[in-house]
Amino acid sequence: MTANSHSQTIAITLGVALFFAACGFDCRADTAETSASMPIGAPLSKPRPDRTGKERIGKASFYAKSFSGKKMADGNIMDPHDNNAASRTLPLGTIAKVTNLETGKSALVTIQDRGPYVHGRIVDLSPATAQNIGITRAQGIAKVAVAPIVVPLPDGGVKLGSAATSEDVRIASLIKKDKTSRISRW
């Protein structure tokens, strides 16, 4: 082996080693840690919190009956008759208006959980909220707009979302007072 080919072999080996080292856990889809803590097909990286307050369009689904009575990410028990919701990116405690783009019906929700873990879906709604905005069990999902009204900030403050109206803020403050014992911080 010549010195030049030896140098090329070392360079290729180092390149491959650096590639796999840079991947870290994200390259190992079949680890026990990943499969035990997240549903199949869920992304391996944790999404960044979306504190922009901007409206997002996507698909909404609703919690399955099996989630009723189980603990949500904020520590509260999931009540299928409450206006709770799950988002992978909106901070816990966010109050948002969810509008079904097919029916035009909307409802205010409080983000209290994480999910959905299905590609293309941006929010999971309680069954009562889903029904109120016209998502039927037979339908399962609907195209929605999720417009944050009040977004909690890491320093304990809040940011008004781009869709916040004075009436929405008034209603959100009533929701906050009603759920003070259930939301650890705004």
JOVEN-V286496 format. One line per field, one symbol per residue. ss: DSSP state (h for helix, s for strand, l for the rest). phi: phi as a letter, one per 30 degrees, with the letter a starting at -180 (. if undefined). A space follows every 50 residues. Layout:
# JOVEN-V286496
ss = ???
phi = ???
This chain:
# JOVEN-V286496
ss = llhhhhhhhhhhhhhhhhhhhhhhhhhllllhhhhhhlllllllllllll lllllsssssssllhhhlllslllllsllllllsssllllllllssssss lllllsssssssslllllllssssslhhhhhhlllllllllsssssssss sslllllssslllllhhhhhhhhhhhhhllllllll
phi = .dddddddddddddddddeddddhdddcdcddddddcbdeidddcddddc cdiddbcaccbbededdeicdcedjdddcdccccabbdcddejdcbcccd ddcidbadbcdbbckdccejccaccdeddeddcjccdddibadbcccdcb cdcedjdbbdddcdcdddddddddddddcedccdad
